[in-house]
Every structure is written in C-alpha cells, then in structure tokens.
Amino acid sequence: MDNHIPELISRESLSFQVAARLQELQALRSEKQKALRNAPKGRLRISTSKSGYPHFYLVNNSNLNGVYVPEKELHKVQAVAQRDYNKAILSAAIREIELLEKFALKYNGTEIEDIYNALNPARRGLVSPAILPDAKYAELWRNLPYKAKSFAEDTPEIYTSRGVRVRSKSEVIIADSLDSEGIPFRYEFPLTVKGMGTLHPDFYCLNIHSRKELVWEHFGLMDNPEYASNAVKKIEHYDKSGYTLGEKLIATFETSTTPLNAKHVRNVIRKFLK
C-alpha cells in the first residue's frame, strides 16, 4: 500500500533545515575558535624528495627556509597542518553563518502557501494549490483510506477519547497525547518491512511541519524475555527497511513495574513530531 498522499508535494520545511544547519555551524565555529586559541606558531613547508616521500619543514621569521622535522617529531607538523585546516574551516563556517542569517531574516517560508490561503474560499475550490497548506495536508494525510489490522472477537474493547479502538490502555495514553498535541496518526497502518512482510505498527505519525512520516511502536511487556527478544528483532528489521530508531522509528517501552509515563510520551512527541 502506498504510504503517501497521491498528487501532493511532500517536502521538508526549509526553515527547519536552515535552523538545524545554523546550529551545526555555530557549534563548529565555537569548536574551531577554541582549538585555535592554543594553536602553534609558524608555517609549514612541504617538499618532495627524489624517492617521492614528503619532507616537512617548519618556517618562522628567523629561518625562512624552515627547520627540517624528523619523523619522530611529526606531531609538530600535524599540529600546524591542523591549525591551517581549522582556520580555513572557521572562515568558511563564518561566511555560511552570515549568509544563512541574512536568508533567515528575509525568508518566511510561507509566501507560496499564503497566496492560496488569501483566495476567496469559492476561488480556492477552482484551483489546484502548488503546495498544500499544512492543515490541509494533515487533513488529507489523516483521512487516507487504508485497511487496518482486525480485532479478534474476544479482544477487549478499548477506545481513545476520539473513539479510535486500540489494544491497550498504554496505547490510549499515546493516542490521546498525539491528539492533544495536534499530531495526525494512523493506527495500525500496514507497512512492508524487510524480513517480516506486512506489519501494522501501533502508530504511523506525521510531523506536520517537516511532513516526515515516523513509525511509533510501543513495547509493553519488556519483562517477558521472549517478548523482549522479539522486540529487539523487530527494531532490527525496521532499521533494514529505513526506519532507524531515533530517526524514523520511535519506540517506547514498559514493564509490569515501570508503566508508561504520560509525561514521557509528551516529551517524545515534542522531540520528534513538533
């Protein structure tokens, strides 16, 4: 079954990518600035011998030809080479930070969507939007028809606040938390996983802003050795299908003595799905 909404543009939010890149570059800038505070002086000169091996010389103001560095003191050469590399990286990081900060000030990320939103409702019905607004995308994503896993006749009837039938009280906590945070999900949506065929993960969730889809599995009997072993195997199979834990796969766990915590569930939602 197709996991995506037909005829829609699924895209990562550029503003989120810019923010993430800025954070990465700012950390890199701090790291290189710190490294350069205690960097060695001098300049590195490299010449190649007749045999093809490089010879290294450290050049300073008093000796412009440089002092030959024997192999046992190669660490001195490495320190100068690393310093020069760090300088180049620092300069490039600063330039990119400046460009991205200027871009972030001018880019609102919604100009194309705003054109559609500003149309008279009657006119909206006459056009096909280039990029669906987040709310409309989420609505269509949530309402995509699919065949969920069936319930056996003797399965207890447990429902979420929104009336979705689930299999445990822990799943009620997760489903109600997703709803309260405005996160669209499909319960037990069929998904093909390498080595396991068709699985029905507990929740198939959408990060509305990035339009990234994530699987959420809750493992509720982790004090049962056989269950725990199967859970680990399942996570490994998900990884082979591109659903890596902490990236496209969310997993929560509980035992008979450590039940699922609603506060933890909300923290997970805000980390991966907001």
Salt bridges, closest charged atoms under 4 A:
GLU24 OE1 - ARG21 NH1 2.73
GLU31 OE2 - LYS32 NZ 3.56
GLU73 OE1 - LYS76 NZ 3.18
ASP84 OD1 - ARG83 NH2 2.70
GLU96 OE2 - ARG21 NE 2.77
GLU113 OE2 - ARG11 NH2 2.31
ASP134 OD2 - HIS209 ND1 3.87
ASP134 OD1 - ARG211 NH2 3.00
GLU139 OE1 - LYS136 NZ 3.94
ASP179 OD2 - ARG162 NE 3.07
GLU181 OE2 - ARG270 NH2 2.65
GLU181 OE1 - LYS274 NZ 3.47
GLU188 OE2 - ARG167 NE 2.58
GLU213 OE1 - HIS4 ND1 3.24
GLU217 OE2 - LYS234 NZ 3.18
GLU254 OE2 - HIS218 NE2 2.71
